[in-house]
Amino acid sequence: MKAYDDTDKAKHERAKQQRLEAVDARLARHEKVTWITLILVVILAGLSLALLVTQIINRSN
């Protein structure tokens, strides 16, 4: 009976480890998507600011 309990416990630990690895993989993907989104938003904000400054300079002339 003891050997069965150890095997069951080992299976449980392996399943737990696999779930943790899956969560870690998802987190890594979300982190990558978040960084790409952040970079794109910063680029868009920079372009918008450049366009605004250009419009202000053109109107003042």
N, C-alpha and C positions, 0 to 999 in steps of 0.2 A: 504494500500500500504506500509506503514511503517513496518508492521509486516513481510511482504514478504521480504523487503530489509534486515531486521535483520536476517531472516532465511537464506537468500542467503549469507549474510556475514558470518554467523556462519558456513555454509557448506564450504565456501571458506577457512575459518580459520582451520577447521578440516582437509580438504584436504591438506592444507599447512603443518600442523603439522604431518600428516601421511607421507608426502614426506620427511620431515626433519628426522623423525624417521627411514625411510628406508635408507636414506643417512648415518645416524649415524651407523646403523647396518652394512652396507657395509664397512664403514670406519673401524669399529672394526674388521671385518673379514680380511681386507687387512693388518691391523696393526699386527694381529696375524700371518698371513702368512709371513709378512716381518721379524718379530722376529725369527720365526722358520728358515727361509732362512739364516738370519744373523748368527744364532748359528751354522747351518750346515757348512756355509762357514768358520767360525772361526775354527771349529773342523777340517775341511779338510786342512786348511792352517797350523794348528798345526801339523797334521800328516805328511804333506809334508815337513815341516821344520825338523821334527824329522827324517824322512827318509833321507833328504839331509845331516844332521849332521852325521847320522850313516854312510853314504857312504863316507863322507870326512874323518871320523875317521878311517874307515876300509882301505882306500887307503893310509893313512899316515903310517900305521903300516907295 
